[in-house]
Amino acid sequence: MNDECPLTVDNFSSFLRPSGLFIALYFPDLFIISDVKSSTGLDIILTFVLLVFVFEWVALSLLDMSYLFGFFWFMDMVGSKWRTLIGNTQ
């Protein structure tokens, strides 16, 4: 029997997590550099990324007992909360 969490071995989730991190870190700056007048598109994109992060956080907490209350659990919680606190600074 395989004891690994399905979210950590799936190819799609292995692509989704780094992509979401890249979008969350660099898209706000790219929107500023591109001189986008409205932040609505960025807000929608970042809200979707946050929902994916929260889903991953909850799913890993439920499925992987080594993740729950571990270092990466706290880092994911702080990172998601931090992103909502800073928001869009335009």
TORDORO-46362 format. One record per atom (N, C-alpha, C, O): residue number from 1; atom name; x, y negated, z. Coordinates in steps of 0.001 Angstrom, whole numbers. Example, Ala and Ser with C-alpha at 12.3 -4.5 7.8 and 13.67 -1.06 7.14 Angstrom:
<atoms>
<1; 'N'; <13190; 5690; 7800>>
<1; 'CA'; <12300; 4500; 7800>>
<1; 'C'; <13200; 3300; 7800>>
<1; 'O'; <14236; 3319; 8465>>
<2; 'N'; <12850; 2250; 7080>>
<2; 'CA'; <13670; 1060; 7140>>
<2; 'C'; <12900; -30; 7870>>
<2; 'O'; <13409; -1138; 8039>>
</atoms>
This chain:
<atoms>
<1; 'N'; <836; 1183; 0>>
<1; 'CA'; <0; 0; 0>>
<1; 'C'; <884; -1250; 0>>
<1; 'O'; <1890; -1300; 707>>
<2; 'N'; <515; -2241; -779>>
<2; 'CA'; <1276; -3471; -896>>
<2; 'C'; <811; -4462; 173>>
<2; 'O'; <-363; -4831; 205>>
<3; 'N'; <1730; -4896; 1050>>
<3; 'CA'; <1374; -5804; 2142>>
<3; 'C'; <1544; -7269; 1784>>
<3; 'O'; <1292; -8138; 2619>>
<4; 'N'; <1968; -7564; 558>>
<4; 'CA'; <2197; -8950; 180>>
<4; 'C'; <874; -9657; -76>>
<4; 'O'; <-96; -9055; -538>>
<5; 'N'; <860; -10937; 233>>
<5; 'CA'; <-322; -11754; 4>>
<5; 'C'; <-487; -11980; -1501>>
<5; 'O'; <490; -12315; -2171>>
<6; 'N'; <-1698; -11805; -2053>>
<6; 'CA'; <-1885; -11957; -3494>>
<6; 'C'; <-1580; -13371; -3989>>
<6; 'O'; <-1258; -13548; -5164>>
<7; 'N'; <-1674; -14372; -3130>>
<7; 'CA'; <-1393; -15740; -3550>>
<7; 'C'; <92; -16011; -3722>>
<7; 'O'; <473; -16986; -4368>>
<8; 'N'; <923; -15170; -3159>>
<8; 'CA'; <2367; -15405; -3258>>
<8; 'C'; <3027; -14606; -4374>>
<8; 'O'; <4176; -14880; -4719>>
<9; 'N'; <2338; -13634; -4945>>
<9; 'CA'; <2946; -12812; -5985>>
<9; 'C'; <2326; -13035; -7362>>
<9; 'O'; <2853; -12543; -8359>>
<10; 'N'; <1242; -13751; -7431>>
<10; 'CA'; <540; -13981; -8687>>
<10; 'C'; <1285; -15006; -9542>>
<10; 'O'; <1746; -16023; -9024>>
<11; 'N'; <1406; -14748; -10841>>
<11; 'CA'; <2106; -15667; -11733>>
<11; 'C'; <1407; -17014; -11844>>
<11; 'O'; <2067; -18051; -11920>>
<12; 'N'; <73; -17007; -11853>>
<12; 'CA'; <-659; -18259; -11966>>
<12; 'C'; <-412; -19149; -10758>>
<12; 'O'; <-187; -20350; -10914>>
<13; 'N'; <-451; -18585; -9560>>
<13; 'CA'; <-216; -19400; -8367>>
<13; 'C'; <1246; -19841; -8288>>
<13; 'O'; <1547; -20898; -7733>>
<14; 'N'; <2142; -19044; -8834>>
<14; 'CA'; <3551; -19445; -8869>>
<14; 'C'; <3768; -20634; -9794>>
<14; 'O'; <4711; -21401; -9604>>
<15; 'N'; <2913; -20793; -10783>>
<15; 'CA'; <2961; -21954; -11678>>
<15; 'C'; <2182; -23127; -11093>>
<15; 'O'; <2598; -24278; -11230>>
<16; 'N'; <1051; -22843; -10440>>
<16; 'CA'; <156; -23887; -9955>>
<16; 'C'; <766; -24701; -8818>>
<16; 'O'; <630; -25924; -8786>>
<17; 'N'; <1428; -24035; -7897>>
<17; 'CA'; <1995; -24743; -6748>>
<17; 'C'; <3058; -25760; -7136>>
<17; 'O'; <2955; -26913; -6717>>
<18; 'N'; <4078; -25396; -7915>>
<18; 'CA'; <5064; -26413; -8307>>
<18; 'C'; <4464; -27500; -9194>>
<18; 'O'; <4875; -28658; -9122>>
<19; 'N'; <3490; -27129; -10034>>
<19; 'CA'; <2845; -28132; -10881>>
<19; 'C'; <2086; -29147; -10035>>
<19; 'O'; <2164; -30350; -10283>>
<20; 'N'; <1356; -28663; -9042>>
<20; 'CA'; <631; -29561; -8149>>
<20; 'C'; <1568; -30469; -7372>>
<20; 'O'; <1277; -31647; -7169>>
<21; 'N'; <2682; -29923; -6942>>
<21; 'CA'; <3668; -30727; -6225>>
<21; 'C'; <4257; -31803; -7135>>
<21; 'O'; <4410; -32951; -6719>>
<22; 'N'; <4586; -31435; -8374>>
<22; 'CA'; <5114; -32402; -9337>>
<22; 'C'; <4102; -33519; -9589>>
<22; 'O'; <4459; -34697; -9595>>
<23; 'N'; <2852; -33148; -9795>>
<23; 'CA'; <1801; -34143; -10053>>
<23; 'C'; <1639; -35064; -8854>>
<23; 'O'; <1567; -36282; -9016>>
<24; 'N'; <1580; -34497; -7650>>
<24; 'CA'; <1381; -35317; -6451>>
<24; 'C'; <2549; -36269; -6209>>
<24; 'O'; <2349; -37382; -5725>>
<25; 'N'; <3759; -35841; -6542>>
<25; 'CA'; <4929; -36675; -6279>>
<25; 'C'; <5179; -37737; -7351>>
<25; 'O'; <5590; -38853; -7032>>
<26; 'N'; <4935; -37397; -8614>>
<26; 'CA'; <5379; -38282; -9689>>
<26; 'C'; <4274; -39003; -10455>>
<26; 'O'; <4547; -40036; -11066>>
<27; 'N'; <3040; -38501; -10449>>
<27; 'CA'; <1993; -39156; -11219>>
<27; 'C'; <1683; -40572; -10747>>
<27; 'O'; <1460; -41437; -11594>>
<28; 'N'; <1655; -40860; -9450>>
<28; 'CA'; <1405; -42261; -9061>>
<28; 'C'; <2434; -43218; -9661>>
<28; 'O'; <2076; -44301; -10125>>
<29; 'N'; <3696; -42831; -9654>>
<29; 'CA'; <4737; -43677; -10241>>
<29; 'C'; <4606; -43767; -11757>>
<29; 'O'; <4819; -44829; -12341>>
<30; 'N'; <4254; -42645; -12395>>
<30; 'CA'; <4071; -42664; -13840>>
<30; 'C'; <2905; -43574; -14241>>
<30; 'O'; <2966; -44238; -15276>>
<31; 'N'; <1851; -43605; -13432>>
<31; 'CA'; <726; -44490; -13719>>
<31; 'C'; <1130; -45953; -13559>>
<31; 'O'; <670; -46812; -14311>>
<32; 'N'; <1982; -46234; -12588>>
<32; 'CA'; <2458; -47611; -12394>>
<32; 'C'; <3378; -48012; -13540>>
<32; 'O'; <3240; -49104; -14091>>
<33; 'N'; <4307; -47149; -13901>>
<33; 'CA'; <5232; -47437; -15001>>
<33; 'C'; <4470; -47614; -16314>>
<33; 'O'; <4821; -48463; -17133>>
<34; 'N'; <3420; -46802; -16507>>
<34; 'CA'; <2629; -46884; -17735>>
<34; 'C'; <1667; -48060; -17734>>
<34; 'O'; <985; -48307; -18729>>
<35; 'N'; <1607; -48785; -16629>>
<35; 'CA'; <752; -49963; -16490>>
<35; 'C'; <-719; -49632; -16742>>
<35; 'O'; <-1416; -50349; -17461>>
<36; 'N'; <-1178; -48534; -16139>>
<36; 'CA'; <-2583; -48152; -16234>>
<36; 'C'; <-3384; -49091; -15341>>
<36; 'O'; <-3075; -49250; -14160>>
<37; 'N'; <-4413; -49713; -15910>>
<37; 'CA'; <-5169; -50753; -15188>>
<37; 'C'; <-6086; -50172; -14114>>
<37; 'O'; <-6221; -50755; -13038>>
<38; 'N'; <-6710; -49044; -14390>>
<38; 'CA'; <-7659; -48448; -13445>>
<38; 'C'; <-7015; -47254; -12749>>
<38; 'O'; <-6311; -46464; -13378>>
<39; 'N'; <-7260; -47132; -11470>>
<39; 'CA'; <-6698; -46005; -10723>>
<39; 'C'; <-7686; -44853; -10603>>
<39; 'O'; <-7413; -43880; -9899>>
<40; 'N'; <-8823; -44944; -11275>>
<40; 'CA'; <-9839; -43897; -11163>>
<40; 'C'; <-9317; -42552; -11668>>
<40; 'O'; <-9529; -41529; -11018>>
<41; 'N'; <-8648; -42538; -12799>>
<41; 'CA'; <-8106; -41286; -13332>>
<41; 'C'; <-7095; -40654; -12392>>
<41; 'O'; <-7103; -39442; -12173>>
<42; 'N'; <-6228; -41485; -11843>>
<42; 'CA'; <-5231; -40987; -10890>>
<42; 'C'; <-5903; -40456; -9636>>
<42; 'O'; <-5495; -39424; -9102>>
<43; 'N'; <-6929; -41151; -9162>>
<43; 'CA'; <-7652; -40696; -7979>>
<43; 'C'; <-8297; -39336; -8207>>
<43; 'O'; <-8276; -38482; -7320>>
<44; 'N'; <-8864; -39129; -9377>>
<44; 'CA'; <-9488; -37844; -9700>>
<44; 'C'; <-8438; -36743; -9755>>
<44; 'O'; <-8645; -35661; -9204>>
<45; 'N'; <-7319; -37006; -10413>>
<45; 'CA'; <-6245; -36016; -10531>>
<45; 'C'; <-5694; -35654; -9153>>
<45; 'O'; <-5529; -34475; -8841>>
<46; 'N'; <-5409; -36660; -8329>>
<46; 'CA'; <-4828; -36393; -7008>>
<46; 'C'; <-5832; -35722; -6070>>
<46; 'O'; <-5445; -34925; -5216>>
<47; 'N'; <-7118; -36040; -6226>>
<47; 'CA'; <-8137; -35357; -5425>>
<47; 'C'; <-8192; -33882; -5796>>
<47; 'O'; <-8296; -33025; -4918>>
<48; 'N'; <-8124; -33578; -7088>>
<48; 'CA'; <-8101; -32186; -7528>>
<48; 'C'; <-6871; -31463; -6976>>
<48; 'O'; <-6977; -30336; -6493>>
<49; 'N'; <-5711; -32107; -7046>>
<49; 'CA'; <-4476; -31501; -6525>>
<49; 'C'; <-4603; -31264; -5020>>
<49; 'O'; <-4190; -30217; -4523>>
<50; 'N'; <-5169; -32226; -4296>>
<50; 'CA'; <-5360; -32057; -2853>>
<50; 'C'; <-6296; -30886; -2561>>
<50; 'O'; <-6048; -30112; -1636>>
<51; 'N'; <-7362; -30750; -3336>>
<51; 'CA'; <-8283; -29625; -3134>>
<51; 'C'; <-7596; -28292; -3392>>
<51; 'O'; <-7851; -27317; -2684>>
<52; 'N'; <-6725; -28238; -4400>>
<52; 'CA'; <-5971; -27009; -4664>>
<52; 'C'; <-5028; -26710; -3499>>
<52; 'O'; <-4915; -25561; -3071>>
<53; 'N'; <-4351; -27737; -2986>>
<53; 'CA'; <-3466; -27538; -1837>>
<53; 'C'; <-4239; -27059; -609>>
<53; 'O'; <-3779; -26167; 104>>
<54; 'N'; <-5407; -27645; -360>>
<54; 'CA'; <-6207; -27246; 803>>
<54; 'C'; <-6704; -25813; 632>>
<54; 'O'; <-6681; -25027; 1579>>
<55; 'N'; <-7157; -25474; -587>>
<55; 'CA'; <-7582; -24093; -843>>
<55; 'C'; <-6433; -23119; -594>>
<55; 'O'; <-6615; -22085; 49>>
<56; 'N'; <-5265; -23451; -1100>>
<56; 'CA'; <-4098; -22581; -904>>
<56; 'C'; <-3762; -22459; 579>>
<56; 'O'; <-3449; -21372; 1066>>
<57; 'N'; <-3829; -23568; 1282>>
<57; 'CA'; <-3514; -23584; 2705>>
<57; 'C'; <-4473; -22692; 3493>>
<57; 'O'; <-4047; -21901; 4335>>
<58; 'N'; <-5766; -22825; 3215>>
<58; 'CA'; <-6768; -22018; 3914>>
<58; 'C'; <-6630; -20541; 3529>>
<58; 'O'; <-6663; -19661; 4389>>
<59; 'N'; <-6477; -20283; 2228>>
<59; 'CA'; <-6382; -18895; 1768>>
<59; 'C'; <-5146; -18203; 2349>>
<59; 'O'; <-5231; -17066; 2812>>
<60; 'N'; <-4015; -18878; 2323>>
<60; 'CA'; <-2812; -18269; 2903>>
<60; 'C'; <-2951; -18082; 4410>>
<60; 'O'; <-2446; -17105; 4963>>
<61; 'N'; <-3629; -19006; 5073>>
<61; 'CA'; <-3845; -18868; 6514>>
<61; 'C'; <-4688; -17640; 6823>>
<61; 'O'; <-4466; -16961; 7825>>
<62; 'N'; <-5651; -17361; 5960>>
<62; 'CA'; <-6528; -16212; 6192>>
<62; 'C'; <-5905; -14887; 5749>>
<62; 'O'; <-6176; -13844; 6344>>
<63; 'N'; <-5071; -14928; 4705>>
<63; 'CA'; <-4582; -13689; 4109>>
<63; 'C'; <-3174; -13279; 4541>>
<63; 'O'; <-2826; -12100; 4468>>
<64; 'N'; <-2376; -14221; 4981>>
<64; 'CA'; <-975; -13930; 5295>>
<64; 'C'; <-689; -14347; 6738>>
<64; 'O'; <-507; -15530; 7023>>
<65; 'N'; <-651; -13383; 7632>>
<65; 'CA'; <-469; -13697; 9048>>
<65; 'C'; <906; -14273; 9352>>
<65; 'O'; <1059; -14968; 10357>>
<66; 'N'; <1902; -14013; 8532>>
<66; 'CA'; <3224; -14598; 8768>>
<66; 'C'; <3247; -16080; 8393>>
<66; 'O'; <4132; -16814; 8834>>
<67; 'N'; <2284; -16525; 7585>>
<67; 'CA'; <2196; -17933; 7183>>
<67; 'C'; <1542; -18779; 8273>>
<67; 'O'; <1950; -19916; 8511>>
<68; 'N'; <527; -18220; 8932>>
<68; 'CA'; <-270; -18952; 9911>>
<68; 'C'; <599; -19447; 11068>>
<68; 'O'; <1265; -18657; 11737>>
<69; 'N'; <585; -20741; 11294>>
<69; 'CA'; <1329; -21450; 12350>>
<69; 'C'; <2844; -21325; 12207>>
<69; 'O'; <3580; -21553; 13166>>
<70; 'N'; <3304; -20967; 11024>>
<70; 'CA'; <4732; -20923; 10747>>
<70; 'C'; <5221; -22277; 10247>>
<70; 'O'; <4455; -23238; 10189>>
<71; 'N'; <6482; -22347; 9893>>
<71; 'CA'; <7092; -23580; 9422>>
<71; 'C'; <6386; -24131; 8189>>
<71; 'O'; <6054; -25315; 8136>>
<72; 'N'; <6154; -23263; 7189>>
<72; 'CA'; <5531; -23737; 5950>>
<72; 'C'; <4071; -24114; 6153>>
<72; 'O'; <3560; -24970; 5431>>
<73; 'N'; <3390; -23509; 7105>>
<73; 'CA'; <2014; -23877; 7426>>
<73; 'C'; <1972; -25323; 7911>>
<73; 'O'; <1146; -26115; 7458>>
<74; 'N'; <2870; -25659; 8836>>
<74; 'CA'; <2918; -27030; 9348>>
<74; 'C'; <3370; -28015; 8273>>
<74; 'O'; <2845; -29126; 8197>>
<75; 'N'; <4326; -27627; 7450>>
<75; 'CA'; <4776; -28510; 6375>>
<75; 'C'; <3657; -28780; 5374>>
<75; 'O'; <3497; -29913; 4918>>
<76; 'N'; <2887; -27761; 5028>>
<76; 'CA'; <1763; -27955; 4116>>
<76; 'C'; <697; -28840; 4732>>
<76; 'O'; <110; -29678; 4046>>
<77; 'N'; <442; -28662; 6024>>
<77; 'CA'; <-558; -29478; 6706>>
<77; 'C'; <-112; -30941; 6753>>
<77; 'O'; <-903; -31833; 6450>>
<78; 'N'; <1121; -31193; 7121>>
<78; 'CA'; <1635; -32563; 7204>>
<78; 'C'; <1692; -33188; 5811>>
<78; 'O'; <1337; -34356; 5646>>
<79; 'N'; <2130; -32433; 4815>>
<79; 'CA'; <2214; -32956; 3453>>
<79; 'C'; <865; -33331; 2885>>
<79; 'O'; <737; -34371; 2239>>
<80; 'N'; <-141; -32511; 3110>>
<80; 'CA'; <-1485; -32821; 2618>>
<80; 'C'; <-2059; -34032; 3336>>
<80; 'O'; <-2673; -34895; 2709>>
<81; 'N'; <-1865; -34098; 4622>>
<81; 'CA'; <-2374; -35234; 5389>>
<81; 'C'; <-1626; -36509; 5010>>
<81; 'O'; <-2238; -37570; 4884>>
<82; 'N'; <-324; -36416; 4830>>
<82; 'CA'; <486; -37584; 4471>>
<82; 'C'; <29; -38167; 3140>>
<82; 'O'; <-55; -39386; 2988>>
<83; 'N'; <-264; -37308; 2186>>
<83; 'CA'; <-700; -37768; 861>>
<83; 'C'; <-2017; -38522; 961>>
<83; 'O'; <-2216; -39502; 243>>
<84; 'N'; <-2920; -38090; 1833>>
<84; 'CA'; <-4189; -38796; 1977>>
<84; 'C'; <-4017; -40101; 2739>>
<84; 'O'; <-4780; -41045; 2536>>
<85; 'N'; <-3018; -40162; 3615>>
<85; 'CA'; <-2787; -41407; 4368>>
<85; 'C'; <-2201; -42500; 3504>>
<85; 'O'; <-2610; -43657; 3605>>
<86; 'N'; <-1233; -42148; 2642>>
<86; 'CA'; <-622; -43190; 1805>>
<86; 'C'; <-1568; -43572; 682>>
<86; 'O'; <-1699; -44746; 336>>
<87; 'N'; <-2230; -42561; 112>>
<87; 'CA'; <-3184; -42861; -967>>
<87; 'C'; <-2543; -43625; -2118>>
<87; 'O'; <-1365; -43443; -2426>>
<88; 'N'; <-3320; -44460; -2730>>
<88; 'CA'; <-2856; -45262; -3861>>
<88; 'C'; <-2522; -46651; -3347>>
<88; 'O'; <-3385; -47332; -2795>>
<89; 'N'; <-1302; -47070; -3520>>
<89; 'CA'; <-848; -48346; -2957>>
<89; 'C'; <-958; -49512; -3930>>
<89; 'O'; <-396; -50578; -3680>>
<90; 'N'; <-1666; -49326; -5023>>
<90; 'CA'; <-1820; -50421; -5986>>
<90; 'C'; <-2782; -51450; -5464>>
<90; 'O'; <-3041; -52449; -6134>>
</atoms>
